[in-house]
Amino acid sequence: MSETPDSVVHPVRAYVEQHRAAFLDDLAAWLRIPSVSAQPERAGDVRRSADWLAAALKDTGFTTVEVWETDGAPAVFAEWPSDDPDAPTVLVYGHHDVQPAAREDGWHTDPFEPVVTDGRMYARGAADDKGQVFFHTLGVRAHLAATGRTAPAVHLKLLVEGEEESGSPHFRALVEERARRLATDVVIVSDTGMWSETTPTVCTGMRGVADCEIDLYGPDQDIHSGSFGGAVPNPATVAGRIVGALHDAGERVAIPGFYDGVTELTEEERRLVAELPFDEAAWLRTAKSHGTLGEAGHSTLERVWARPTAEVNGIGGGYQGPGGKTIVPASAHLKLSFRLVSGQDPDRIETLVREWLAGLVPAGIRYGVVFGAPTRPCLTPLGHPALTAVAGAMSRAFDGAAVRYTREGGSGPAADLQDVLDAPVLFLGISVPSDGWHAPNEKIELDLLMKGVETTAHLWGDLPDALRAADAGRDERRDH
């Protein structure tokens, strides 16, 4: 069988393959910078990472590149306007900070000295998130080379923060301060993954989160249970009652009003979730769990992607040492978290939780509730033209493979971009579960990384027509 002639190879793929080696060398150079935002002694490295990326983006061709200061680590902003003034604007989000890593954690090699073996690059940040940020540099160059353009078909912006692995404490303030510069029609988040190497997928949403600590106080000190037990309120007993009242018999959250406004899965969405090649036994092994449990009437994937939850993260109070100690303890403590889905407002959830607690805590127990900073959920509905364009571009990169849809059960700063910029958020990632985010021996599959490059190269050419068609459809419906 003769080989396929080079002349029929798509220009995007030809360009990517031609520049693959240099691209990987540059990525390795960036990965050598230990930009661990959680470690104060690495603050200089985080800044060095931002400066390195800024220089790389200038070399790529971005006409504006700036390092933006925050009260924490610096972020990098870049912009490359289209030569079409009517082109849509796209903002790509990612982060350049990484999780802590040390050889003694179980790494086979130095985590900050990238090693390529068996088609994989091993290094901290290879998948989360430097590799997935960096593929946009080669992607936009391939887009230009394949189309003959001198500027992208979209107004292209990048925002790459430096504190995502530390909870993005200053990110929303940065977005609010710079909202005018960040204005966009669509946000693309490249900090997610795919279902597997053989099942390309696009994430359509992430859950939000609200969490709280509850401190319960009874007597002013531990007191004798024989002399006082059964006659005074016990804060540990109250903590148990709160936990017991959190769910009903069907594992639904029992806080009144909790499900008000929840965006329910459509039948089509449930069908698409059910079609994924989900191995529940393998998933349980990954979870280190011995069984599944959750809201009745929903599958495991539906529960972790599209249903709100309440979890007890910690509970304590009273004597915890060896042997018995017959007391009524002075205090007890709870930590609760609530994963939220589209249609739920974290501020309203906080109000509902406070009202629910007020009805559970008896007289004689003093208590305090402190909520952390919330993260809002975000969801792009199936059929959104930008989502269709992302899936179509990915399908082209994967040689016509069907692209399926997933969601993420966790939470991230994407919702801040959606809220502040009032723009739909889409997710474009090519990492797979075996890449080991936050774990020893993190890696990226290099062939998949190149598929990410190709996807973006196709996407910037496809997105303008998709969004214009959507605008035309809206205008036509208004006219009627």
VODREN-719531 format. One record per residue: residue in one letter; x, y, z of N, C-alpha, C in turn. Coordinates in pm, whole numbers, plus 32768, in hexadecimal, padded with zeros to 4 digits. Layout:
AXYZXYZXYZ...
***
This chain:
M80567F8980008000800080008059807C8000S803E80D67FA4808F814F7F9D806881AF800CE80C68201803380AB8263809B805882D68063T800B831780B97FBD838B808F801B83FB8068P800F84337FF1806A849D7FC7805A8518801DD80C88560803080C685D780848063863E8051S8048863C7FCE7FF386A37F947F64869E7FC8V7F3686297FFE7EAE8621802E7EA5863580C4V7F15864581077F13866281967EDF86F081ABH7E80870082067E478785821C7EB787E68241P7EB28860820C7F1C88C1822A7F3188D982BFV7EC688D3830F7ED788E3839F7F31887483D6R7F1187F883B47F60878983E97FEF878D83B5A7FFF87B08337808687B882FF80DA881F834CY809E8893836880E788FB83B1810888CD843EV80A7888E848080BC88628509812D87FB850FE812B879B84B68195873584B8821D8771849AQ822187D38442829F8813841F82DC885D8496H8286889384EE82B788E5855D82AA889F85E4R828A882085E2827287D5865D82ED87D386B8A836087B3868283D987A386D483FD8825871BA83FB889486D1841E8915870E83B8893C8778F83388921875C82CE893D87BD82E688F18840L830688718837831B882088AF8398884D88FAD83FE887888B2847588AD88F6845189298947D84008980890C83D889F98954838289D789CDL8325897A89BD82D289528A2E8327891A8A9FA838A88C98A7D83E288918AE4842C88FF8B2FA845589678AE7849A89D68B29843F8A1B8B8EW83C08A2A8B6C83618A688BC983478A0E8C42L833C898B8C288321892D8C94839489258CF8R840A894C8CCF847C89498D2D847289B58D99I84198A158D8684088A808DE983A68A4F8E53P83D08A3D8ED083788A048F3983188A6D8F72S82B28A8F8F2582578AFD8F4881EA8ACD8FA7V82108AA9902181B58A739086817D8AE890D8S81028B0F90BB80CB8B8690FC80B08B6F9191A809E8AF391BC807E8AD8924880F78AE492A4Q816E8AEB926F81E78AF092C082258B7B92B8P82238BC7932582568C51932082E48C5C92EBE83378BF8930783C18BFE92D883CC8BF39241R835E8BCC91FE835E8BC0916D83238C3B9128A830A8CA5917282CB8D1C9137831E8D5290C2G83A28D4F90D183F78D7D906583EB8D268FE9D83D88CA48FFD83C88C498F8B83428C5F8F46V82DA8C7D8F9482588C998F5782628D168F00R82A88D7A8F3182BB8DF38EE083108DD58E64R83768D828E7583CA8D5E8E0383788D128D9AS83198CC08DC782C18C798D6B826B8CDB8D1CA82358D408D6081E48DA48D1B82378DEF8CB4D82B08E168CD983058E5E8C7C832A8E068C04W83458D858C1F83678D298BB182F38D1E8B4FL82788D0E8B8482048D018B2D81ED8D828ADFA81FE8DF48B1F81EB8E748AD9824A8E7E8A62A82C78E578A7683278E5C8A0883008DFA899AA82D08D8389BE82A88D20895A82318D508909L81D38D93894A815E8DC6890381848E3788A3K81E48E8888CB82158EEF886E82558EAE87F4D82A58E47880B82E58E00879B827D8DBE8741T820E8D93877C81A38D55872D81668DB986CDG815E8E3786F581268E9D869E80BA8EF186DEF809A8ED7875C80358F29879F80658FBA87A4T800F9015877B803890A0876E803B90EA87F3T7FEE90BA88537FEE90F288DA80089082893CV806C9091898F808A903089F880AE907D8A76E8068905F8AE5807F90A68B62807E90458BD7V80D2905E8C3880CD90168CB7807D906A8D18W800E90348D477FB3907D8D9E7FCE90578E2FE7FE490BD8E807FFD90A68F0E7F7A90908F59T7F7F903E8FC07F10902D901D7F49903B90AAD7EF5902B910E7F27902A91977F708FA891B7G7F6F8F4C91597FB98ECF916680188EBE90F2A80088E5290A780618E34903880338E798FB8P808F8E948F5C806A8EDC8EE280218E838E7DA7FCC8EC38E2E7F888E838DBE7FC28EBB8D3CV7FAA8E768CCF7FDA8EA28C4B7F618EB98BF1F7F5F8F2D8BB17EF68F4E8B517F378F638AC9A7EF58F2F8A627F258F4489DA7EAE8F59897EE7EC68FA389117E5A8FC188B37E948FC78826W7E468F8F87C97E6B8F93873B7DEB8FB286EEP7DD4903086C97D58905486847D53901785F8S7CDA8FF785CD7CC78FCE85437CCE904884E8D7CEC902F84687CE7909E84097C5990B583D6D7BFB906284057B6D907783E87B2F90BC8461P7B0A913A84567AD5918184CB7A5391478500D7A0A90FA84B0798D90BF84DB799E90328512A7A189004851C7A308F7C854D7A0A8F7185E1P79DB8EFC860D79BD8EE9869C7A3D8EE786EET7A2D8EFF876F7A9E8EFD87CC7A998E7D881EV7B0C8E3F882E7B188DC4887D7B818DDC88E9L7B618DB889637BC08DBF89D27BE18D3189FEV7C618D0E89FA7C908C8B8A287CC48C998AB6Y7C948C418B0E7CC28C418B9A7D158BC48BB6G7D7E8BD88C067DCD8B698C3C7E1C8B9C8CB3H7E788B498CE67ECC8B768D557F5A8B418D44H7FB98B8E8D7880458B688D6A80838B388DECD80398B3B8E59806F8B048ED680518A6E8EDBV809C8A278F2F809189958F36808B89688FC7Q806888EB8FD9806488AE905D80F288939090P8105888B911581888863914A81AF87D89117A823087C1910C8262873F90DF82F2872F910DA831386B59138839B8695916183B78603913FR843285E591228457855C90FA842C84F59164E8438851B91E3841784BD924E838084A2925AD832D84ED9213829D84D592158276845791C7G82D7841E918182BA83A8913082D383BB909CW8310842C9078833384438FEC83A483E78FC2H839B83B68F48840683628F11847C83B58EE2T846084348EC484C884908E9684B485168EDAD851085718EC4850385F98EFA848586388EBFP842486638F1183A686988EDB83B587178E8BF8425875C8E9D843B87D88E5284AC87CA8DEBE84C587508DC2851F87348D5384D386D88CF4P848E87118C90843786C18C3B8480864D8BF7V843A85DC8BF2846F85628BB3840685308B51V843285118AD883D884DB8A7283F784478A60T839083F48A70839F83648A5C831A832A8A31D831D82CE89D282A5828A89A1823882EB8977G8260835A893881FD83B8890581BC840F896ER81FA841689E481C384668A51823184C28A89M820785388AB4826485928AF8823E85968B8BY829D85718BE28287856E8C7282C485EB8CB1A827386368CFA82A286AC8D44822A86E88D8CR8246872B8DFB81DA87728E3F81AB87E48DE5G812887EA8DCE80EE88518D7980E088298CE8A810F87B18CC3810787888C37807887878C04A801B87578C5A7F8E87558C367F4187C58C7AD7F6487E38CF67F1A88428D4C7F7688B38D77D7F8489208D2B7F34893D8CB77F8D89768C47K8012896C8C5A806989AF8BFA805E89758B6FG805788F08B65804B88B48AE17FCE88E28A98Q7F5F88ED8AE07EE189118AA27ED589A78A89V7F2189F78AD07F2B8A858AAD7F838A958A32F7FF38A4E8A3280578A6789CB802C8A378942F7FD089D5893A7FAA89A888B47F658A168864H7F358A7E88A87EF88AED885F7F608B3D8810T7FDD8B3B883980428B8787EE805B8B498765L806B8AC6875F807E8A8486DF7FFB8A808691G7F8B8A7586D87F0A8A7086957EEC8AED8644V7F078B61867B7EE98BDC86327F498BEC85BCR7FC68BC185CB80238BC8855A7FF88B6884EAA7FC88AF185107F978A9384AB7F1B8ACA8465H7EC48B0B84B07E4E8B4C84767E768BB2840CL7ED88C05842A7F058C6A83CB7F448C298351A7F9A8BC583687FDF8B8582F87F7D8B40829AA7F168AFF82D37EB88AB382817E588B0C8234T7E3D8B8382687DDB8BDC82297E1B8C4C81D9G7E9D8C5F81EB7EE18CCC81A77EC68D5481E5R7E8D8D56825C7E6E8DD2829F7EEB8E0A82E3T7EEA8E8C82FD7F558ECB834B7F298EE983D9A7EA88ED883F47E718EE8847A7E028E81848AP7DE18E5B85047D7A8DF485177CF38E1F84E0A7C9E8DBC84C77C158DD784997BBC8E068509V7BEC8E0285867BA68E3785FA7C018E9A8641H7BC58EF5868C7C158F4686E87C3C8EEA875BL7CB98EC587637CE48E5D87C17D278E9C883BK7CF68E7688B37D308EA389307D528E2A8987L7DB98E3789D77DDD8DD18A397DE78E108AC2L7DB78DC88B287DCB8DEE8BB47DFB8D728BFDV7E778D778C2D7EB58D038C6B7EDD8D2B8CF9E7E928CFB8D5B7EA88D268DE67F168CD68E2AG7F428D088E9E7FAF8CC88EE47F8D8C928F6DE7F088C858F8B7EE28C5890127E738BF09010E7E5A8BB18FA07DEB8B518F9A7DFF8ADE8FFBE7E7A8AAF90077E958A3E90617E918A6790F4S7E818AE7910E7E718B1991977DE38B4D91AFG7D868B2891587CFB8B50916A7CD48BD29127S7D2A8C0A90D37D0B8C86908A7CD78CF590E5P7D1D8D1391537CE48D7291B47CD58E009180H7D228E26911B7D1C8EAF90E97CE58EB6905BF7CB48E4690287C8F8E418F9B7C138E948F7CR7BA98E848FCB7B2F8ECF8FAB7B488F658FB1A7B948F9190157BB39021901E7BFE90508FA2L7C598FFC8F707CA490208EF87C45902B8E80V7BEB8FCB8E727B8E8FCD8E017B3290468E0AE7B0490668E817AAE90DC8E917AFA915C8E71E7B7591648E9E7BC791DC8E857BE591ED8DF0R7BF9917E8DAA7C2491828D1E7BB491598CBFA7B3991648CEA7AC891318C9B7AC3916E8C0FR7AE391EC8C047ADC922D8B827B4391F08B22R7BBA91D88B547C22919C8AFF7C02910B8ADDL7BB890C88B357B9B903A8B237B1790218ADAA7ACF908A8AB57A4D907A8A757A5590178A01T79F38FBE89F979FB8F51899679708F1F8974D79678ED9890478EB8E9788DE78E48E098913V79578DC98922795F8D3E894D79DD8D2D89A1V79D38CDB8A0A7A488CB48A597A678C218A3DI7AE58C068A207B148B7C8A0F7B708B5B8A84V7B4C8AF88AD27B9D8ACD8B447BEC8A518B1CS7C6E8A5A8B1D7CC489E78AFF7D0589B88B80D7CB289848BD77CE1894F8C587C8888D98C80T7C63888B8C1C7C0F88158C337C4887A38BE0G7BFA87388BD27C2C86C58B8B7BC286828B38M7BE9860D8B017B8F85BB8AB17B70853A8AFDW7B0D84F38ACC7AE484758B0A7B56840F8B04S7B9183FD8A8D7BFD839B8A7F7C4783B789FDE7CB3836B89E77D03837C896E7CB1835E88F0T7C4F830688FB7C0282DC88877B7683188882T7B52836588E57ACD83A488E97ADF843A88FEP7AEC8486888F7AFA8517889F7A77855488D2T7A8385AF89307A0E85EC896D7A2686818984V79B686C9898E79B8875689B2796687668A32C79A087A78A94795A87C38B1178FA88388AFCT7881882B8B33781D88958B2077FF88E38BA0G783888BB8C10781B89078C89786588D38D02M786B89268D6778A889038DE77849892C8E57R784D88DF8EC277FA89028F36783B89738F85G77E889BA8FCE781A8A1E902C782989DF90B6V78538A2F9116786589F9919D784F8A689204A78118A41927278088A9592EA782E8A3D935FD78798A7393BD78A28A21943078998A7394AFC78888A2D951E787C8A74959D78B58A229610E78D88A68967A79008A2B96F978988A529762I786E89F197B0780A8A079818784789E4989FD784A8A4298F9787C8A2C998178068A3099E1L77F989C89A34778B89BB9A9277C289BA9B20Y77868A099B7977B68A169C02774489FD9C64G775E89A59CC676FD89869D2D772989BC9DB4P774B89659E13777E89959E93780389DD9E82D78268A2B9EE478A18A799EDA791E8A229EE4Q790F89A79F10797D89479F14794188BB9F0ED799588579EF4796587CD9EFB792E87B39F87I78BA87729F8D787C8759A010785786C5A01DH78418698A0977826860CA0B9779F85E0A07FS77A18573A02E772585489FEF76C48507A052G76F984D2A0C276A18499A12776568503A173S76988572A18D765A85DDA1DB76028638A185F76278647A10575E286ABA0B375A98674A030G75D885FDA00275A985C69F85751485AC9F85G74D285C99F16744285B99F0B73F3862D9F40A7439868F9F7A73F487039FB2742487869F75V749287819F2774C587F89EE274E087D19E51P74DC88319DF474F4880F9D68758787EA9D4FN759A87869CFA761F87519CDB7645877C9C4DP76AD87CE9C3A76CE87FE9BB476F5878E9B54A773387229B86775586B39B2D76D8866C9AFAT7674865F9B5175F586249B2675B3867C9ABDV75B886FE9AD0757C875A9A6F75C6875099EAA764B874399EE769887339972766A86B69927G765486499973762485CE9934759A85DF98F6R7544862A993974BE8640990374C386959884I751C86F59881752B87479808755586EE9793V75B8869A97AB75E6863F9741757685E19717G752E85AB977974C1854F97597450858F970CA74408611971C73D3865896D873FB868C964EL74788676962674AB86B195AB746E8671952FH745085EF9535741785A894C27399855D94EBD73438546948772CD84F394A172ED8461947FA7288840C9484729F837D946D72CB835E93DFG72AF83B7938172DA83A592F6735C83EB92D7E73A58416933E7427845B9332741B84E392EER73A4851C92EB739585A792BD73B586049331V73EF86779313740C86DA937A7386870B93B2A73788707943772F78722947772E787B294A5I7342880A94827334889794A772C488D49454P725C890B949171EC89439445721989AB93E0G71EA899E9364720A89FD92FA728C89E292B2F72D6897A92DA735C896392A37359894D920CY72F2890B91D972EC88EA914B72A3895290F8D727689BD9136722E8A2490EA72878A5B907BG72558A5C9001729E8A968F9173018A398F4EV731789C08F81737989658F46735789498EB3T73BB89568E5B73AA89348DCE73B1889D8DC0E734088618DA2733887D08D997376879F8D16L73AD87278D1873DD86E88C9E736A86CF8C3ET738086EC8BBE731D86C98B5A732986348B3BE72C585FE8AF872CB85718AD1734085588A73E735C85B88A1A73CE85A889C0745185A58A0EE745E85FD8A7174D885FE8AC274E8857B8B0ER747C85478B44748484C88B8D74AC84578B2DR7478845B8AB5749B83F48A53752F83FB8A2FL756284748A1C75EF848389F8764B84578A69V762384738AE5767384448B57767283AC8B5CA75FE83708B4675F282DF8B4D764282998AE0E765B82DE8A6F76A482A18A01773B829D8A17L776C82E88A7977FC82E68A937827825C8AC6P789E82308A9F78CD81AB8ACA78FD81AD8B5CF789E81B68BB778BD81C48C4578CA813C8C88D793B81238CC6795480A78D10794C80C98DA5E78D980AC8DE178C480D48E6C7924808E8ECBA794580108EB079A27FC88F067A2B80098F05A7A5880318E8E7ADA80758E847AD480FD8EC9W7A6381418EB97A5381C38EF97A5A81B58F91L7A1D814D8FC87A20813590577AAF81199086R7AFB80D190357B8780B8905B7BD4813B9061T7BBB819390027BFC821790047BD18266907FA7B51825990A37B1C82A191167B468265919CK7B8581ED91967BAA81A592117B2E818F9269S7ABC817792287A3F8163926F7A0C80D69256H79B380A892AD7980802092A478EE801B927AG78B8808A924D782F808C921F7804811891F8T779A812291A9776581A4918276EA81C491D7L76D1824491E8765B8273923276438303920BG75C7832591F175A883AE91CE751583BF91B2E74F28431917C746784579166741E83EF9112A73B183BD91457363835790FE7332838C9078G73308333901572FD83578F917365838E8F33H73E483908F5E744E83C68F0974C583678F07S750683618E94757D830D8E8575F3834C8ECDT765E83008ED876D683338F1B770C83AF8ED4L771683A98E4F774B841D8E0676EF84958E14E766D84808E10761084EF8E227622852D8EADR763984DA8F117648850E8F9976C385678FA7V7733853F8F6877AE858C8F7D77BE85FF8F19W776F86008EAF777B86698E4C770986D08E52A769086A18E6B761D86F78E5075BA87028EC2R75D986CB8F36757F86D58FA875C6871D901BP757B876F906675B787AF90DB75C5874C914DT7625876591A4764087089212765E87559292A7658870D93007686873F938276DD86D393C0E775286FA93EE77AE869A942977DC86C994B2V77EC866B950C782B8685958D78C18670957AN790D86DD957F799E86D5956B79E986B895ECG79AA86D5965C79EB86BC96DB798886CC974DI799D867D97B679468686982C7999866298A6G798A86AE991179D786929989799B86D49A03G79C786A79A76799986E19AF479A5867C9B64G79BE86AC9BDC79C686539C4E7A4886069C56Y7A4885A09CAA7AC285549CC67AE184F49C53Q7B5E84F39C247B88849D9BB57BFB84419BDCG7C2484429C5A7C9783F29C837C7183629CA0P7CD283139CCE7CB682859CEC7C5D82779D67G7C0E82099D687BB881F09DDA7B41824E9DDFG7AF282439E477A7A82959E537A9283129EA6K7A3F83739E917A3F83EC9EE279B084209EE1T7969840C9F4A78D984259F4E78BD84B89F67I78B385029EF7789F85939F00782E85BE9EA4V77FE86359EBD77B586839E5B781A86E89E27P784486DE9DA978B087359D7B788487C79D71A78E6881E9D7878CA88AE9D7078AE88DC9CE2S78E388939C7D78D488C49BF578D688519B91A78AA886F9B1978B188149AA778BE88689A29H78ED882799BF790E8874994678EC882298CAL78BE88679864789D882897E478D888799772K78FD8833970879218874968A78C88837961EL787D888B95D67822885F956D784788A494EAS7830885D947C7841889C93F877CC8875939FF77AA88CE9344773988BC92EB776888D4925CR7761886B9209777D887C917B76FB88A89138L7705890E90E5768F894F90AE768E89449016V761889418FDC760C89368F4B75C689B18F14S75C089B88E9075838A2A8E4D74F78A448E84G74DB8AC28E9F745A8AEA8ED7745E8B028F6DQ74CD8ADB8FAE74DA8AF2903E75388B689057D75138BB890B875608C2F90DE75A28C149165P76288C18916E766A8BFC91EE76398C569260D761B8CD4924475EC8D2D92AE75658CFF92E5R750F8CD1928C748E8C9E92BB74A28C1C9309I74FC8BC892DE75168B4C932775468B6C93B4E759C8BD093C275C98BF8944775528C21949DT74F78C70946674818C9A94B2742D8C2294DCL74198BC4948073C88B4E949F74098AFA950CV748D8AEB950774D38A9C956C74C68ADE95F5R74D58B6095FB74C98BA6967C743C8B9896B5E73D68BA4965F734C8B96968F73338B0796BEW73688AA6967773588A19969B739989FC9723L74108A30973874558A1B97B874088A5B982BA73D28AD0981473898B16987E73138AC298AFG72DA8A709857726B8A1C987F7295899A98BFL7316897898B7734888F998EE738D89089975V73CC897A998C741D898B9A0573C389B49A7AP73C389689AE7736989869B58739D89F99BADA73468A2C9C00736E8A929C6273D88A569CBEG74338AA99CE774A08A7D9D3E751E8A599CF1I75178A539C6C758D8A3D9C1775AA8ABE9BCCR761E8AF39BE3764C8B659B9576998B2F9B1CY76898B729AAB76CF8B3F9A3476F58BB299D7G77588B96998677848BF5992177988BAD989DV777D8BF1982E778C8BB897A777E28C199756V784B8BE5971978A18C3696C378A88BF3963AF78828C3E95D478898C0C954B79098C3E9508G79438BE794B679B68C0E9466798A8C5793E8A79EC8C80939979CD8CC3931A79908C5D92BAP791B8C7A928278D88C17922C790D8C1B919DT78F08BB1915579078BAB90C578838B8A9082R785F8BD6901D77DE8BC08FDB77EA8B528F72P777D8B0C8F57777F8AA88EED777A8AEA8E65C77A58AA38DFE77978AD68D7677708A638D1AL77218A828CB576EE8A1C8C5A76D68A5B8BD2T77058A198B6976E78A3F8AE0768589D98AA8P760F8A008A8275AC899E8A5475D4895D89D0L75AC88DF89BF75C1889B893F757C88EB88D1G75BC88F2885F7582893D87F075B489CB87E8H75FB89FC884E76358A81884376968A8287CDP76908AE6877676E48AE286FD777A8ADC871AA77A68B1E878378358B1887A4785C8A8B87D1L78038A4A881D781E89C088477823896387CET77C68977877177C7892686F77848893B86A9A787989B686A778F789D38660796D898E86A3V7971898F872779DF894B876E79DD88B68750A796588798759795B87EA873E798087CB86AEG7958882086517979880A85C47A0E881485ABA7A4F887785E97AE0888685D87B2A88108613M7AFC87DF86867B3C876B86C27B2886EF866CS7AB286DF86337A99866D85DC7AF8866F8564R7B1086E285297B6E86EC84B97BFA86C584E5A7C2386F1855C7CA886CE858D7CB4863885A7F7C4485F885CD7C44856985E87C1085188571D7C27854E84F97C0C8506847C7B7B84DB846FG7B1F853384957A91851A84827A4F84CA84F0A7A9684AF855E7A5B846285CC79E684AF8609A798384648639791384A2867E794284DC8702V791D8558871E7944859B879978CB859A87F6R78DE8568886E7873856088D0788185D18936Y781C85DA898E7819864889EE781E86128A7DT786886588AD1787186378B5E785D86B68BB0R785F86A68C33786887188C8E78D686FA8CF4E78FA875D8D43795B874B8DAE791287548E33G793186F68E8D78F186F88F10792D875D8F6FG79A787888F5379EA87E78FAA79C488778F89S7A1288D38FBF79F689618FB07A7789AB8F8FG7A698A1E8F4F7ADE8A6D8F2C7AB98AFD8F13P7B1B8B4F8EEB7B038BDF8EDA7ABB8C038E5AA7A988B9E8E067A558BBE8D8879D58C0D8D9FA798E8BED8E0B790F8C328E2579248CC78E3ED79978CEE8E7479B18D7D8E8779B88DC48E01L79F48D838D9D79F98DBE8D18796D8DC98CDEQ791C8D628CF178938D648CBF78438DD38D00D78508DE18D8478018E448DCD782A8ED28DAAV78AB8EED8DB178DB8F768DA278D48FA48D11L78F88F4C8CB479008F728C27787E8F588BDCD781F8F138C1D779D8EF78BDF77B08EB48B57A78008E4A8B56781E8E028ADB78168D6C8AF6P77EB8D1E8A9377E78C8C8AA678738C538AB5V787D8BEC8B0878FD8BAA8B2078FA8B208ADFL79628B048A9079728A818A5479F88A488A80F7A0389C58A7A7A7A89818AAE7ABD89348A3DL7B3D894A8A2D7B8A890389C87C0888CC8A0AG7C06884B8A277C79880A8A637C8F87828A24I7D0B87538A227D2B86D289E47D7186758A47S7D78869C8AC57DB586458B297D5885CF8B45V7D93855F8B6D7D4484E78B8B7D5B84BF8C1CP7D01846D8C577D0C844D8CE67D9184138D10S7DD383C98CB97E52838C8CDE7EC483F08CE7D7EAC846F8CC57F1784D28CCA7F4284F48D58G7EF084D68DBB7F1B84E28E467F2B85708E77W7EC585C28E617ECA86498E987EE086448F2FH7F3686998F617F5486A98FF07F9C862F902AA7FB785CA8FDB7FF2854E900D808385438FE1P80CE84E5901C815584CA8FE9814E84998F59N81B784B78F0D81C6848A8E83815784BE8E27E812E853B8E3D80D2857C8DE1810E857A8D55K80B885668CF080E985608C66808085948C06I80A885A78B8A804C85CA8B1E8069856D8AAAE7FFF853C8A6A800D84EA89F1802B8549897DL80A08538893F80CC859B88DD8076859B885FD8047852888327FF0852787BD7F6D856F87DBL7F38855F88557EBF85A8887A7EDA863E8885L7F4F866188B67F7386EE88BE7F70872D8833M7FA186E487D07F9D871787477F0D87208713K7EB786C587417E2A86D0871D7DED87508757G7E19877687CD7DEC87F588057E19886A87B0V7E95886587827EC888CE87287E7088D786ABE7E558863866E7E05886285F47D788895860DT7D3E8870867F7CB6889D869E7CAE893486A1T7D0D897586E47D078A0886EA7D1F8A458660A7D778A0986137D928A3E858D7D148A3C8538H7CC589D185417C4689CB84F97BDE8A298537L7BDC8A2F85BC7B728A7886017B718B0C85DEW7BE78B4B85D87BE98BDB85BF7BB18BFC8535G7BBC8B9E84D67B7F8BB484547AEB8B968450D7ABD8B3784A47A318B0C84A379D68B6684F6L7A0A8B9D856179B68BE185C3796F8C5D858CP79AF8CB0853979678D29850A78E68D0984C1D78E98CA7846678708C85841B78048C4D8478A782E8BFB84D977CD8BC1853677858C2D8586L77D08C8E85B777938CF8860777408D5785B2R776D8D718537771E8DC884DE769A8D8584BBA769C8D0384A376208CBB848475C08CC184FAA75F78CB7857375A28CC185EA75658D4B85F6D75B58DB485DB75808E3C85E075128E518577A75278E1984FE74C38E27849574428DE184BCG744E8D6D84FB73D78D258528738A8D738591R73D48DB485EF73908E03865473488E7A8616D738A8EBB85B2734C8F2D857072CC8F038528E72D28E8E84E5725C8E5E849C71E98E4084FBR72068E05856D719C8DE785CB71608E678604R71B58ECD861871808F4D864A71218F8B85E2D71478F80856270F58FBD84FA706B8F7C84EFH70648EFE85156FE48EB7850F6F988EC28594
***
